Amino acid sequence: MEYREIDENIERRNFPLFIADGTLFFAALLFISYSTVLPAFVNTLTNSSVLIGLVTAVRFGGWFLPQMAAANYLERKPYKRPIMLLTSFLSRISVFLIAFVTYQWGAEYGGVTLALFFLFYFLFNFCEGITTIAWVDISAKTIRATRRGSLMSTMQLFGSILGLGAGFLIRQILAHPGFSFPVNYSMIFLLASIILAVDYVFMVLLKEPAGKVKKEQRSFFQYLTSMPAFMKKNVVFMKMIMLRVLMSFGFLVLPFYVVYSQEIITTGAGIVGIYVLLQTSGMIFASLLFGRLSDRYGNRVVLLITAICTFLMPVLALLVYVLSLGGQSPLLTLLYAPIFVGIGLSECGQIIGYMNYLLEIVSEEERPTYYGLSNTISALGAFFPLLGGLLAARFGYEFLFFVAALFLLAGVVCAFRLPEPRH
């Protein structure tokens, strides 16, 4: 449903700018991928499964946690662009600092490097969490609902195509004998920083019309206490939240797919680049598929397919484990590879599906609040990788995959029961 007339002139201006912005942003994220590159980076500095799990926890915890406070502030502002530009600038500085710290101290001071990495990585995600609230609101004000699926999928598609080059570069850098640690990873992080700097230019060029705002002035405490009423009055929103919570159990195992493959399959450091290429291939396929499905049939079907694919990933890891008991074989590598295709597909499906589904079930004035509330509740899942690290250390990765598969199966059932707003 739409709640305002879209200015066609602004839409024509912003649509290609959003695509350029999103394309570069998604490409940059592959150089600092929380599911492949960063777990391998942390694993180079420590064998702690808890710290490896902390990568995904910081990624989503940092991104989700500020969004309620940001939504309360931004829903009273007719223009969200100024705060978007400020926080996105700070996030880009953070990535550069990660590259600098890795190069400067990675070889001799592993503990210091890890601490500063997590600090700046948290800052990056914290600032991006605030940026996202503003970015989503501006896109909803300037892009029609029937074009948002195409917008998101095109950004993902072009970003993933650039990501193929990212995967190749990462593989070459990590496998090159002349680029030892920490030079190899600092180069990867610096490339991400450069791409994000170029991306920022397109964000600056975006145009934003004045939006509807809440006239009611509330303290943050009053704002928080009103959230149960917000949830109760929108039953469809509650069903979507239930799906997101169940699918968050995918985070329980997400950072461990790379590490686990190195335990049960004989691989070198260059395999991380191959996994990035596979993840990118999954994103390309998903972008082509989900954009069309979202525009034509709605976002319920996008979320359903995403849920099924996310469920199959730990199931496939368990299958490879069972087969590995019979000894090493090239077949194991081939069977394990689709997991990373699935990661790309799942990530793309969640970005396209959840955001566009939410925008169709809430009003413009309440859009920042519902979006922030949705992501803040989902922040609980951001700490699942820490739990996953503890469970893996105590019971092994196989137990972890089994537990995740059970909850993800419940998520598939929940996705089947989700209504389609357009109907």
Beta strands, then each sheet from edge to edge (+ up, - down):
end
